[in-house]
Structure formats: structure tokens, C-alpha cells
């Protein structure tokens, strides 16, 4: 069995639901009937969580037969309905074997690009994944700072993960995959300042690691219970991330006051053009990833747009950027 996001099941013709933005990537998760051996405080699948195990953030991932899913993935890729597969993992004893098996099964049927999101693995395991056909490896930091990491997925959370261990594994992944082929996740809204977020994004960019931004999503019966990030906080970091990741500006040029961004280090007319494009506010991640509404509540803030924002949405975004200053 394998877990598959509801949006992906819709594209594969395995589920009926209404949606105004289909995923361009197939979102999958390895199936394990139990819980993760680790205890990240924001995760429904954490060891001590009492929440259901079918969720990743707001996304629902029901289990389906692997053989059927793999066959349909090949057809969807052939007809350009899906452009990439993204495999999410949990931490359990057989995970490396299950992951390698799934990668090889997908590769038997198509040339679909494959991303995997994993906890720190030995360098040889990363090389084995590359040899099997993986082209992007993501090792989620989730937290912007070491202090926050320790609280939500380190020792204070009852996890065996360490900040230095994750940074070291990201470095190993870059060595194995090459710059631009390694990513990480940053969850915003866990207590970081905008200045801290920009400093971390710049460090990642220098290292050849691309960050995907997520809004913290409260999940029932998990240990971390906070509000989703304020819209202005998230928007300002999105703009900074776009500028830093594309070397349009640099952390050393930016200006901050009380931890908030007050200057982006580029001319106003250029900044206005970047904002007007809507590009900074679209989903960031591996190529062809749009993750429709994975952290959004119905009627709430659309943190990451799965397609280019409309003129009206850009106007709303501009107003949001002023919030909290």
C-alpha cells in the first residue's frame, strides 16, 4: 500500500472531488500502519500524537494499492497530467527499503522525475537513491533557528533529531546530488523573526539548497498549538526568499527593525515589479511542485498560490504585506 494525496487521486482518476487547481506533482507517502518513531510537535503522525495518521498538514493521504497507483502515474506522466512524483517519508525501521522499492517501481514504468523528502540518512543511502533514479532530495529543517528546532523536532520534543545532524546531512546531499538538486522545508509561524528567516534562507542559498516555505498549520491533538502565521509576516518573507534564492538581493543589503523587514536591498521600482509579477507568492519547492492548498483553511489566507495570482489577488497581497509593520 501507499498513501496518496486526494488531489493526486483526482488526477489519477481514483477519487471524485471538486478542485480549482490540480496538483502538477504526484504527492505520495510511504505506508506504515503505525506511527512515526519520532515525535515532531507539529505532525499528526508523531509518536505521541492522538490525531489521525492520514494527514500531512491539511492534506489527506488515504492508502491505495501501490501497483495500481504506479501504473496510473506512468499514464498521467505520459499525458503530461503530472510532471513529477514527490515521496514523503516517516521514520520507521524499514523505511529505507520501502523507499528504494517504490523509487525502483516508479522508474520501471516511466521516466517521471522523482523527489524524496527524508530525514537525515547516511551518505551511501543518498547515493543509492540517486542511482535508483531520484533527482531531488529534500531534508526538512522545518525550523528557522536551532532554538526552535530543538523545541519542535529536537530533544525538547522527544525526538532524536539534532540541528547539526540535519545541516550535516543537507551538506552530504549537496555533495551527492549537486547544488540546486537539494531542498529543505521551512515552516513559518513557529516563533521566528523575519530577520532570522532571511538569514537562514541566505545561508541555504549560498549552500546550493532551495527552501520551500510552509505556513504552520494547527493540527488537532498535536503537541505544538499555535496560531497560523500573520499574513504580513509570511508575505514579507516570501518576497525576501524570492530575492535571496534568485540572487536578486542579499541578506547583507536588507534592512530590519525589531526583527521585521524594512528594506529589501533593491530599488523600489524593481521591487514593485517583482511583487506585481505574483511570482514570490506561488508555491516554492522542487520543479513542477504547486502543492494546492496544503496549508490553507477554507476561506482563510492563501499562503502559497498554486498558480499565478490574479491582479485582484496581487492587490490583496500588497495590503497583507503592510500588516504587522
Secondary structure, 3 states (H helix, E strand, C coil): CEEEEHHHHHHCCCCCCCCCCCCCEEEEEECCCCCCCCCCCCCCCCCCCCCCCCEECCEEEEEECHHHHHHHHHHHHHCCCCCEEEEECCCCCCHHHHHHHHHHHHHHHCCCEEEEECCCCCHHHHHHHHHHCEEEEECCCECCCHHHHHHHHCHHHCCCCCHHHHHHHHHHHHHHHCCCCEEEEEEECCCCCHHHHHHHHHHHHHCCEEEEEEECCCCCCCCCCCCCCCHHHHHHHHHHHHHHHCCCCCHHHCEEECCEEEECCCCHHHHHHHHHHCHHHECCCCCCCCCCCCCCCCCCCCCCECCCCCHHHHHHHHHHHCCCC
